[in-house]
Amino acid sequence: MNFTHSKLFLLSFLFCCITGAASAQRFFSVVFDKLPREMQLYARADDNLADVPISGMIELAGWDHMSVVTFRNNVRTAYQKSAINYGSSTTGKFSMTPKIKAEMADYSFEVYACHETDSVLIVRRNQIVAGDFYVISGQSNAAATVFGAWSSKYARTIARTPDNIPATTPGDTLWTVAAWSWTYVGAWGLEMQKEILERDSIPTCVINGSLPGAKLSDFLNRDPRDSTSFSIYGGLVKRVRVANPARIRAFVWMHGEQEAFENIGNYAEEYDKLYKNWVHDFPEVEQYVVVQANLIILRNNIPNPVGGSIRDFLRRTKYIYPKTDHFAAIGTPEYDGVHYHRPGYEEFGRRMYHFLAPRIYGSKDSDNVRSPDIKKAFYTNAEKKEIALIFDEGQELKWPADSTVTGQDGKPLVLSLKNFFYLDGDEQKAAFSAGKAQGNQVTLTLKEASTATKLSYLPSFYPENLPLTEPFSFNIAIYTGPYLRNKRGLGAFSFDKVAIGMLLPNVALSANRTYNSVILTWPAVETATSYVLQRKISDSAPYEVLKTLDGQTLSFEDRDIELNATYTYRIQAFSEISQSNYSTVTVDLSPILGNEIGAKNMLWQLFPNPTDRVLRVEFKNAATGTMAILNAKGQILHRKALKASKGEEINVATWPTGTYLLNFQNQDGVRTAQQFIKR
């Protein structure tokens, strides 16, 4: 869908696509190749300091050195000088790199040419700061051209001020405040800057290269000979080159609505090309953040609508591309079916801040600041009348109550979340009778047994009687919930045709104690790709993850134990699309009593370990009982009854390389075990 203000926005890109000022700056006989601009922001390093390079050449002989005086809030704080290197020429070179702190303070620099005790002021630059860079690209919701009332000189951009000053031309790229710049950083981009400034006191520069109504293909218009040449894409590259950041904390891509409106396919293929262009042209980017577009819900008169698949691809970019994370716009308030009112954009900016803050600003507030993302879905029983959905670990999901809206016919319309999950892409059939959420799991109850293999969440076309936006002829429905959310109110990612698996069998976990460890073993579960082993030391204590093991590992020795304690272990098997329930075993490590059997009567050792031919078992005291050796699958390869034995030898030369477990149970029923390796 095209928007009336898209042409106006296109004009705003002219300023960043016309030839700008050259990078060299001349003052008298001094030519700088590096010199701060007024209001310039420099990217801070991990030590919260930024380098401010000042270098160039002086075209007159006879000067000794150049110097720079640093001022903080007009108070002199530092001095640095550089000898002028003339060599055999009358033109000399110089280079200095003062540092400034990332903070809400104005730094100024005075550069002097010096000869003995004389000096001449060449240039002074003011309101220089250190901080963080962000880039935003996409279409109308990324542009977010809704102006608010907040502004700060520490929230900046590379743009121009739309004030009709004759000296400011459409071709200028100036450092300016973000709140009233043209091109605008966007309502949510500015709110994100506000949050960073008020919470972390770090100045920021946001550069927004978005255009309402632009399709992804419009961003592929790039001249490989000069990526800054005239285009939407080239304008953004040019502005970033002018800013010249040492690092860009995040590049946010917010797009996908236009393709849904026009039912344009090939989004994934075109995004792949765009991502490769980004990697080439923006090497400073530390992380790409792909925002899953909100719902664009149209009339069901288009076969195979692409809206759901585009949203699902945007969700999956995190798992496809390096340096990529994702976030969902779904569930953001004040949504009108296409855009957001200003409070909605500002709320999105706050959510984006909380999402970024743990990584960039060391925030400890990381609980449920990410959008919940589905990891797998599977039937929980052989009858296939229930499906479990597993989301990210740590998410605390909330299942909403039904909501009531006014339908197209003017009558109340009850909306229930269970009706917005679909089997095999069928949005016409209400397949579920109930749903609930607990922790990071959602359970859907089917009305009847199903053979479906795919599950989707949230519609591409509107169900009967859902209200429409104005004008009604656009046939765009308004859906503002109910949504699946987490405890922070963030909406879960929508997903399209996620595979439904079957619950994996429980793991047959067994445990054997030695005198300084517990050895846990289990047979392989077919299709399992990993096992997660957890442990707790008392009934009231929470389980803690002990080890995550790959699907080929079928044993684990826990040496980090306390004697006289009781441990409970549990294990869960995982595959790409399913998982098992927990299996549990308890081990009592209290002293062995009964028939006065002490530790000295049970001591034995294996050697050599690893071994490639013969394994020797040596008992400290003569032992009577049964010895058995098991492979990693739990199969018994060797068993022997012992009577008053001081030692045994087992030939393992023909056995496969791997880890084995030797169990010994004495005549009193006390069992011990040790691992060994056949190499």
Residue, then its C-alpha position, 0 to 999 in steps of 0.5 A: m500500500n502506498f502512503t501519501h507522504s512517501k513522496l515527501f519522505l523521498l525528497s528528504f533523501l535528496f540532501c544525503c545523496i547530493t555531493g557534500a563537503a569534502s572531508a579535508q578542512r582548510f584553515f589558513s595554511v593548515v589542512f586537516d584530514k581529521l578534525p571534529r565537526e561542531m556537535q560531532l559524536y564519537a563512538r565510545a570504546d569499552d572503557n567509556l572513552a572515545d578517541v578524537p583524532i586530529s591530523g593533517m599538514i601545515e604548508l608553511a615551514g618553520w613551525d615546531h609543533m601543533s597542539v590541542v587544548t581540551f575543554r570540558n564544559n569550557v574548563r581546560t582539562a587536557y593538553q597534547k602536542s605533536a611535533i611537525n614532521y617536515g622531512s625534506s619538504t616545506t609541508g609538515k605533517f602532524s597527528m594528535t588523539p585526545k580522548i573524551k569521556a562518554e557523559m552528558a558534558d560538552y567538550s571543546f578543542e582548540v588547535y594551535a600552530c606553535h613556534e617556540t613560545d609563540s602560538v596561533l589559534i587555528v580552529r576551535r570546535n565545540q559541543i563534541v561528545a562521546g557515546d553510541f551510534y544506532v542505525i534504523s532502516g525500513q519503512s513507515n513504522a521504522a520512520a515513525t514520523v510522529f513528533g513529540a515534545w522531548s529534545s536534548k542536545y545529547a540525542r543527535t543525528i546526521a541530517r539537517t534542520p528543517d528551518n528554511i535557513p538559506a545557508t542550509t541546503p538539501g545537500d547538507t549533512l550536518w550534525t544536529v539534534a535528533a528531535w527536529s532533524w530532517t530526516y527525522v530519527g523517528a518517534w521510537g528512535l528518539e524515545m530510545q535515545k531518551e531512555i539511554l540518556e536518562r538511565d545511562s547518561i550516554p549521548t547517542c546518535v541515531i541515523n534513520g534511513s527509512l522510507p514509508g511504503a518502500k518495498l524490500s526491492d527498493f533497498l536493493n538499488r545499490d551501485p556496487r561502484d559507489s554504494t553512497s550514490f543516489s538511492i534510499y540505500g545510498g543515502l543511508v550509507k553516505r550519512v553513516r560515512v559522514a558520521n564515520p563511527a568506530r562502532i555501531r551498537a545496533f542496526v535495526w531493520m523494521h520492515g515487511e508490511q508492504e510485501a504483505f499488502e501487495n502479496i509480494g513473494n521472495y522476501a527471504e531471497e531479497y533479504d539475503k541480498l540486502y544482508k550481504n550488502w549491509v555486511h559489506d557497507f557497514p562493517e562497524v555494526e556489532q549487531y543487526v536487530v530484525v523486528q518482526a512486523n505487526l499483523i497486516i490482516l487482509r480479506n481472504n480473497i488472495p490465494n496463499p497470502v504471504g503475510g504469515s510466511i514473511r513474519d515467520f522469516l523475520r522471526r527466523t533471521k536470528y538463526i540464519y544470519p551472523k550477528t543477528d537478533h530479533f524482536a517483535a512489534i506484535g502486542t505493541p499498544e496503540y496499533d491501528g492495523v497499519h501504524y501506531h499512535r505516538p504513545g505506541y511508538e514511544e512504548f516500542g522505543r522503551r521496549m527496544y531500550h530494555f531489550l538492548a540494555p543488558r548487552i550494551y549498558g550492562s543492565k541487570d534488568s534482563d528478565n523477560v525483556r525479549s519477545p517470546d519465541i517458539k522453540k518447538a511444538f509436539y503432541t503430548n500423547a499418542e492420541k494426539k489430542e494435546i499439543a505442547l509449545i515450548f518457548d525460550e527458557g526463562q519466559e513467563l507466559k500469560w494466557p489472556a482472557d477472551s476479549t470483546v470488540t464491536g464487529q463490522d455488524g455493530k454487535p459484540l464479537v468475542l475473540s479467544l486466543k485459542n482460535f488464533f492457532y491454526l493446524d496445517g495453515d487452515e485459518q478457517k477451522a477452530a481446532f482447539s477447545a482450550g489453551k493455557a500457559q505455565g512458565n515457558q510452555v503453552t498447552l493447546t487442547l484439541k477438539e478432536a484427534s489430529t494428524a496435522t504436522k504444522l502449527s501457525y499462530l496469528p492470522s494472515f486474513y481476517p475472520e468473519n466480522l472483525p472490525l476494519t480500518e477506515p476507509f473500509s475499502f482498504n479491507i484492512a482489519i484491526y486486531t489488537g489482541p488477545y495476544l500471547r504475552n510474557k509477564r512484561g507484556l511483550g507479545a510473542f512472535s507470530f509463527d507460520k507452519v512450525a513442525i509438530g513432533m511427538l513427545l520423546p520417550n522418557v530417559a531410563l536414568s540410573a545412578n551408581r555411587t563411588y566413594n568420591s563421585v556419582i556415575l549416571t548412565w542412560p540408554a540412547v533415546e532415538t532421535a535425541t540430539s541432546y540431554v540436559l542433566q539437572r541436580k538438587i541437593s535437598d527436596s526443597a532446593p531448586y534444580e540446577v543445570l549440571k551439564t548439557l550433553d550431546g546426543q552421543t554422550l550417555s553417561f556423566e560422572d559427578r565429582d562435585i559432591e558432598l558426602n553425607a548428602t542425598y542428591t536427586y538427579r533428573i534428565q530430559a532428552f531433546s530433539e529439534i522438534s520435541q523433548s521428553n518428560y523428566s526422569t528422576v533418580t535419587v542417590d544417598l551418599s550417607p556412610i554405608l552401615g548395615n553389616e559394618i562394611g567400611a570404605k576400606n572393604m570396597l576400595w578398588q582401582l582400574f588401570p591403565n585408564p585409558t587403555d588400548r588392550v588390557l584393563r586391570v581391576e585391583f581390589k584393596n581387599a579380597a572381593t566377592g560379588t559380581m562385576a559387569i562392564l557396560n558400554a555407552k548404550g547401557q549394554i552389558l559386554h562383560r559379566k563375571a562372578l568373583k569370589a575372594s578375588k584380589g584382581e582381574e584382567i579383561n582383554v578389551a583390545t577388540w572393543p570399539t573406542g569409547t567410554y565404558l562403565l565398570n559396575f561391581q556389586n559385592q555380596d552385601g548388595v553394595r554397588t560401586a562403579q567407575q568409568f574407563i576409556k578404551r582408546 
